[in-house]
């Protein structure tokens, strides 16, 4: 129903779109790269957006678009700026260039997680995308920049290079946390960012390690996969990666 769901999005590049009978319409998307099923995503809704383009190091133009409920569109500009900085930083720091012609972000109020790195179609809770100078604090801006960067960096550490199984979760999450920490430090102060990260590690992960929920960054077993998303897998995993670096 084009009137109620004018926006139709999927993974990869938009190949074709058009109108059908009875007020319906369609879009055909193609992702040329194999991916695990958890990265599959489709979006249909009545959303507003902002658009921009980014030119990669090799000279390709990537279409960027960030979608949200229409009342939130005026608060998306900083997220777009953060996305372009993330793309440039990953090229300069790690030589990793974005590999599709389109990069979309969808930010909605009711998404029940923080953010998800679906290939070429990230989905966010608006708490990690919206920023308005009239209401947002410095910490809000830093959080938006860091989470936008984290999900973008997953394009290579998690999506294109993915886990063999869920026991390797820290190889994508710990590594990507390390990458977003380095990015945020380079965008601001590396020393201040390191102090913040260590304070967070001592406040959350140390307590986890000292209690009955202690586990290695590569757990031996699990009952529910959701239980893997811990400060140990993310933050301690990032510290192990930092030791290798």
C-alpha positions in Angstrom: 0.0 0.0 0.0 2.0 3.0 -1.3 -0.1 5.5 0.7 0.5 3.9 4.1 4.0 2.5 3.3 5.7 4.8 0.8 9.2 3.7 1.9 10.4 0.2 1.0 13.9 -0.7 1.9 16.1 -3.8 1.9 19.7 -5.0 2.1 22.1 -4.0 -0.7 21.5 -1.8 -3.7 18.2 -0.7 -5.1 17.8 -2.4 -8.5 14.2 -1.5 -9.4 11.1 0.1 -8.1 7.7 1.0 -9.5 3.9 1.1 -9.1 1.4 -1.8 -9.2 -2.3 -2.0 -9.4 -4.6 -1.1 -6.5 -2.3 1.5 -5.1 0.5 -0.9 -4.3 4.2 -0.5 -5.2 7.4 -2.5 -5.1 11.1 -2.3 -4.7 13.8 -4.8 -5.7 17.0 -4.8 -3.7 20.1 -6.9 -4.3 23.0 -7.5 -1.9 25.9 -9.0 -3.9 27.7 -10.3 -0.8 26.8 -13.4 1.1 25.7 -12.7 4.7 24.4 -14.7 7.7 20.6 -14.6 8.1 20.7 -12.3 11.2 21.8 -9.4 9.0 18.8 -9.7 6.7 16.4 -6.7 7.0 13.4 -5.2 5.2 11.7 -1.9 6.2 8.3 -0.7 5.1 6.8 2.5 6.5 5.8 6.1 6.3 9.0 7.8 7.1 10.8 11.1 6.4 14.6 11.3 5.6 17.6 13.4 4.9 20.1 12.6 2.1 23.7 13.1 1.3 26.5 11.5 -0.7 30.0 10.3 0.2 32.9 9.9 -2.2 35.1 7.0 -1.3 38.9 7.0 -1.6 38.6 5.1 -5.0 36.2 7.8 -6.3 32.9 5.9 -6.0 29.8 8.0 -4.9 27.8 6.3 -2.1 24.2 7.5 -1.6 23.5 8.1 2.1 20.0 8.4 3.6 18.8 8.4 7.2 15.1 7.7 7.8 13.0 8.4 10.8 9.5 9.3 11.8 8.7 12.6 10.1 8.6 14.6 13.4 12.2 13.6 14.0 13.8 14.5 10.7 15.1 17.9 11.9 17.3 16.1 14.4 19.2 13.8 12.0 21.9 16.1 10.7 24.5 15.2 13.3 24.0 11.5 12.7 24.7 12.1 8.9 27.9 14.1 9.8 29.0 11.3 12.1 28.4 8.7 9.4 30.6 10.5 6.9 33.3 10.9 9.4 33.1 7.2 10.2 33.5 6.3 6.5 36.5 8.6 6.1 38.1 7.4 9.3 37.8 3.7 8.4 39.4 4.4 5.0 42.3 6.4 6.5 42.9 4.2 9.6 42.3 0.6 8.3 42.0 1.0 4.5 38.4 -0.2 4.6 36.2 1.3 1.9 32.4 0.9 1.9 31.4 -1.8 -0.6 27.9 -0.9 -1.8 26.4 2.1 -3.6 23.8 2.8 -0.9 24.0 3.1 2.8 20.7 3.5 4.7 20.0 4.1 8.4 16.4 3.8 9.8 15.9 5.3 13.3 12.5 4.7 14.9 11.1 5.4 18.4 9.9 1.8 19.0 13.0 -0.3 18.0 13.5 -2.4 21.1 17.3 -2.6 21.0 20.0 0.1 20.7 21.1 -0.5 17.1 21.6 -3.3 14.6 24.2 -3.5 11.8 22.0 -5.1 9.1 24.0 -5.0 5.9 23.6 -1.6 4.2 20.4 -1.0 6.2 21.2 -0.2 9.9 18.2 0.0 12.3 18.5 2.3 15.4 16.5 3.3 18.3 16.1 7.1 18.0 18.0 7.6 21.3 21.2 6.9 19.4 20.5 9.0 16.3 18.6 12.2 17.2 20.5 15.3 18.4 19.2 18.8 18.7 21.4 21.7 20.0 18.4 22.9 22.0 18.0 19.7 24.0 21.0 17.4 23.5 24.1 17.4 25.8 27.7 16.9 24.9 27.4 13.3 26.0 24.4 12.8 23.7 26.4 14.0 20.8 29.3 11.8 21.7 27.0 8.8 22.0 25.4 9.4 18.6 28.8 9.7 17.0 30.1 6.6 18.7 27.1 4.3 18.0 26.8 5.5 14.4 30.5 4.7 14.0 30.1 1.3 15.7 27.3 0.1 13.5 29.1 1.4 10.4 32.4 -0.3 11.3 30.5 -3.6 11.5 30.2 -3.5 7.8 33.7 -5.2 7.7 34.1 -6.5 11.2 31.0 -8.6 11.5 29.2 -8.4 8.1 31.7 -9.0 5.4 34.0 -10.9 7.8 31.6 -12.7 10.1 31.6 -15.2 12.9 31.9 -18.9 12.3 29.4 -19.4 15.2 28.0 -17.5 18.1 30.9 -18.5 20.3 33.0 -16.1 18.3 30.8 -13.1 19.1 33.5 -11.2 20.8 35.6 -11.4 17.6 33.0 -9.1 16.0 31.7 -7.1 19.0 34.9 -6.8 21.0 36.8 -5.9 17.8 34.2 -3.4 16.7 34.0 -1.8 20.2 37.8 -1.4 20.0 37.4 0.3 16.6 34.6 2.7 17.7 36.7 3.6 20.8 39.7 4.5 18.6 37.4 6.4 16.3 35.8 8.4 19.1 39.3 9.1 20.5 40.5 10.4 17.2 37.4 12.6 16.8 38.0 14.2 20.3 40.6 13.4 22.8 42.2 9.9 23.0 43.3 10.4 26.6 39.8 11.5 27.7 38.2 8.7 25.8 40.5 6.1 27.3 39.7 7.3 30.8 36.0 7.1 30.1 36.3 3.6 28.7 38.4 2.3 31.6 36.0 3.8 34.1 33.2 2.0 32.4 35.2 -1.2 32.4 35.9 -1.0 36.1 32.3 0.0 36.9 30.5 -2.7 34.9 32.8 -5.5 33.6 34.9 -5.8 36.7 31.8 -6.4 38.7 30.6 -9.0 36.2 34.0 -10.8 36.5 33.8 -10.8 40.3 30.3 -12.2 40.5 28.4 -15.4 39.8 27.9 -14.3 36.1 31.6 -14.3 35.4 32.5 -15.9 32.1 35.3 -15.8 29.5 35.1 -13.7 26.4 34.5 -16.9 24.5 31.9 -18.8 26.6 31.8 -22.5 26.6 28.0 -22.9 26.3 24.8 -20.9 26.4 21.1 -21.5 27.1 19.9 -18.4 25.4 21.9 -16.5 22.8 20.7 -13.1 24.3 22.8 -13.9 27.4 26.0 -13.5 25.3 25.6 -9.8 24.9 27.5 -8.8 28.1 30.1 -6.3 29.2 32.6 -9.1 29.2 32.1 -10.0 25.5 32.0 -6.4 24.5 34.3 -4.4 26.8 36.7 -7.1 27.9 36.8 -8.4 24.4 37.8 -4.9 23.2 40.6 -4.9 25.8 42.0 -8.2 24.6 41.9 -6.9 21.0 43.7 -3.7 22.3 46.5 -6.0 23.7 47.1 -7.5 20.3 47.1 -4.0 18.7 
